[in-house]
Amino acid sequence: MIKGLHHNAYRCRDSEETRRFYEDFLGLPLVHTLKIEQTKTGRATGVLHTFFQLDDGSCLAFFEAPDMPFEFKEQHDFDLHIALEVEPETLDRMMAKGKAEGREVRGVSDHHFIRSIYFRDPNGYVIELAAKVAGHESDMDPKKNRARDMLDKWQSTKPGATRAA
């Protein structure tokens, strides 16, 4: 039924500033732009929708809508982040590149099934670059990793949980 991810879309402050980060810094090519001059409800607008393609063909997309204020609030990494898969050797190269450009870079974080570094894009979104480590496939196999058991235990032990009779 669901074949894969076509795109995730987010708001941006400035399309060119966003392009510089995603295309020039991260290396994701700008593959499509769509100017929207009228909403499906018939309201006149001026929105630019941009698409940056990943190697698998999916995209990260952004909407710049100057006539529609949007509050960009700082998010904790747990609240919202975009994780992009890279080859292991890419982590060190991108960490060095980010530091050389004066960007905030965090990591390398070892999550046992992936290693990650983190940046903020010009809009404040946290971008995680994640590299798989040996054993990743086994760690992501629910028959081996007991994911459902861990979720059920979490649900039953968190504050306010009701126990099944």
RODO-2510 file (C-alpha; in nm, 4 decimals, decimal comma):
residues 165
     n   res          X          Y          Z
     1     m     0,0000     0,0000     0,0000
     2     i     0,2463     0,2681     0,1132
     3     k     0,5482     0,2552    -0,1165
     4     g     0,7713     0,4999     0,0647
     5     l     0,8150     0,8606     0,1625
     6     h     0,7704     1,1118    -0,1183
     7     h     0,8446     1,4218     0,0911
     8     n     0,8183     1,5805     0,4321
     9     a     0,7256     1,9490     0,4218
    10     y     0,8145     2,2246     0,6667
    11     r     0,7804     2,6020     0,6799
    12     c     1,0864     2,8170     0,6166
    13     r     1,1667     3,1835     0,6733
    14     d     1,3543     3,2400     0,3480
    15     s     1,3758     3,0000     0,0524
    16     e     1,7236     3,1066    -0,0583
    17     e     1,8672     3,0835     0,2928
    18     t     1,7113     2,7382     0,3217
    19     r     1,8509     2,6399    -0,0210
    20     r     2,2020     2,7398     0,0832
    21     f     2,1822     2,5064     0,3830
    22     y     2,0200     2,2059     0,2162
    23     e     2,1850     2,2271    -0,1262
    24     d     2,5194     2,3994    -0,0654
    25     f     2,5963     2,2652     0,2833
    26     l     2,4249     1,9249     0,2953
    27     g     2,4471     1,8538    -0,0788
    28     l     2,0780     1,7836    -0,1418
    29     p     1,9934     1,9123    -0,4899
    30     l     1,7044     2,1503    -0,5390
    31     v     1,4905     1,9429    -0,7780
    32     h     1,1581     2,1245    -0,7926
    33     t     0,9927     2,4541    -0,7068
    34     l     0,6238     2,5269    -0,7124
    35     k     0,4801     2,8777    -0,6845
    36     i     0,1332     2,8725    -0,5331
    37     e    -0,0733     3,1816    -0,6110
    38     q    -0,4141     3,0567    -0,5016
    39     t    -0,5146     2,8156    -0,2275
    40     k    -0,7610     2,5335    -0,2898
    41     t    -1,0212     2,7507    -0,1110
    42     g    -0,9688     3,0277    -0,3650
    43     r    -0,7695     3,2670    -0,1458
    44     a    -0,4959     3,4602    -0,3245
    45     t    -0,1533     3,3861    -0,1782
    46     g     0,2134     3,3950    -0,2625
    47     v     0,3849     3,0766    -0,1487
    48     l     0,6982     2,9094    -0,2796
    49     h     0,7301     2,5327    -0,2267
    50     t     1,0829     2,3927    -0,2744
    51     f     1,1966     2,0289    -0,2890
    52     f     1,5446     1,8945    -0,2035
    53     q     1,6070     1,5332    -0,3075
    54     l     1,7727     1,2553    -0,1105
    55     d     1,9565     0,9670    -0,2811
    56     d     1,6515     0,7386    -0,2506
    57     g     1,4356     0,9847    -0,4483
    58     s     1,2392     1,1166    -0,1514
    59     c     1,2535     1,4865    -0,0678
    60     l     1,2612     1,7382     0,2102
    61     a     1,0323     2,0226     0,1100
    62     f     0,9801     2,3733     0,2423
    63     f     0,7104     2,6387     0,2163
    64     e     0,7962     3,0070     0,2273
    65     a     0,4734     3,1995     0,2857
    66     p     0,5593     3,5641     0,3571
    67     d     0,1927     3,6658     0,3858
    68     m     0,1221     3,4045     0,6535
    69     p     0,3180     3,4613     0,9766
    70     f     0,4621     3,1482     1,1299
    71     e     0,6147     3,1247     1,4743
    72     f     0,9443     2,9404     1,4572
    73     k     0,9908     2,8224     1,8128
    74     e     1,3000     2,6562     1,9419
    75     q     1,2423     2,2829     1,9733
    76     h     1,4189     2,0345     2,1939
    77     d     1,5808     1,7607     1,9852
    78     f     1,3299     1,5100     2,1249
    79     d     1,0378     1,7259     2,0097
    80     l     1,1273     1,7570     1,6444
    81     h     1,4269     1,6639     1,4339
    82     i     1,4953     1,5391     1,0842
    83     a     1,7298     1,2400     1,0705
    84     l     1,9088     1,1762     0,7416
    85     e     2,1134     0,8616     0,6771
    86     v     2,4760     0,9022     0,5682
    87     e     2,7740     0,6725     0,5251
    88     p     2,9894     0,6381     0,8413
    89     e     3,2845     0,8301     0,6937
    90     t     3,0542     1,1244     0,6200
    91     l     3,0059     1,2048     0,9901
    92     d     3,3624     1,3251     1,0497
    93     r     3,3729     1,5156     0,7200
    94     m     3,0419     1,6951     0,7866
    95     m     3,1378     1,7691     1,1467
    96     a     3,4601     1,9331     1,0262
    97     k     3,2758     2,1194     0,7487
    98     g     3,0153     2,2500     0,9933
    99     k     3,2776     2,3682     1,2418
   100     a     3,4806     2,5311     0,9621
   101     e     3,1705     2,7282     0,8595
   102     g     3,1041     2,8309     1,2201
   103     r     2,7904     2,6215     1,2532
   104     e     2,6698     2,4741     1,5796
   105     v     2,7593     2,1046     1,5581
   106     r     2,6907     1,8444     1,8262
   107     g     2,8017     1,4836     1,8445
   108     v     2,9239     1,2321     1,7629
   109     s     2,6514     1,0551     1,9662
   110     d     2,6649     0,6771     1,9855
   111     h     2,3097     0,5384     1,9959
   112     h     2,4420     0,1798     1,9606
   113     f     2,2562     0,1112     1,6343
   114     i     2,3562     0,4454     1,4744
   115     r     2,6131     0,7190     1,5338
   116     s     2,4903     1,0760     1,4845
   117     i     2,5853     1,4413     1,4607
   118     y     2,3447     1,7349     1,4805
   119     f     2,3082     2,0792     1,3219
   120     r     2,0360     2,3444     1,3177
   121     d     1,9135     2,4656     0,9804
   122     p     1,8431     2,8385     0,9234
   123     n     1,4849     2,7888     1,0441
   124     g     1,5893     2,6283     1,3728
   125     y     1,5051     2,2694     1,2769
   126     v     1,7469     2,0121     1,4152
   127     i     1,9086     1,8040     1,1404
   128     e     2,0613     1,4728     1,2461
   129     l     2,3067     1,2953     1,0202
   130     a     2,2968     0,9285     1,1191
   131     a     2,5276     0,6469     1,0142
   132     k     2,4349     0,2825     1,0676
   133     v     2,6773     0,0684     1,2673
   134     a     2,7428    -0,3056     1,2561
   135     g     2,4399    -0,4948     1,3857
   136     h     2,1932    -0,2248     1,2761
   137     e     1,9686    -0,4708     1,0909
   138     s     1,9404    -0,6948     1,3951
   139     d     1,8769    -0,3957     1,6210
   140     m     1,5897    -0,2884     1,3923
   141     d     1,4346    -0,6388     1,3726
   142     p     1,1295    -0,6481     1,6034
   143     k     1,1581    -1,0294     1,6249
   144     k     1,4986    -0,9840     1,7892
   145     n     1,4846    -0,6483     1,9660
   146     r     1,1620    -0,6895     2,1686
   147     a     1,0373    -0,3447     2,0602
   148     r     0,6732    -0,4226     2,1398
   149     d     0,7598    -0,5691     2,4816
   150     m     0,9562    -0,2561     2,5674
   151     l     0,6679    -0,0303     2,4558
   152     d     0,4150    -0,2317     2,6571
   153     k     0,6360    -0,2159     2,9676
   154     w     0,6820     0,1604     2,9182
   155     q     0,3056     0,2104     2,8921
   156     s     0,2363     0,0070     3,2041
   157     t     0,4936     0,1816     3,4234
   158     k     0,4600     0,5490     3,3326
   159     p     0,2787     0,7833     3,5723
   160     g    -0,0996     0,7568     3,5455
   161     a    -0,0929     0,4191     3,3693
   162     t    -0,3797     0,1836     3,4364
   163     r    -0,2931    -0,1785     3,4762
   164     a    -0,4815    -0,4413     3,2799
   165     a    -0,6861    -0,6776     3,4968
***
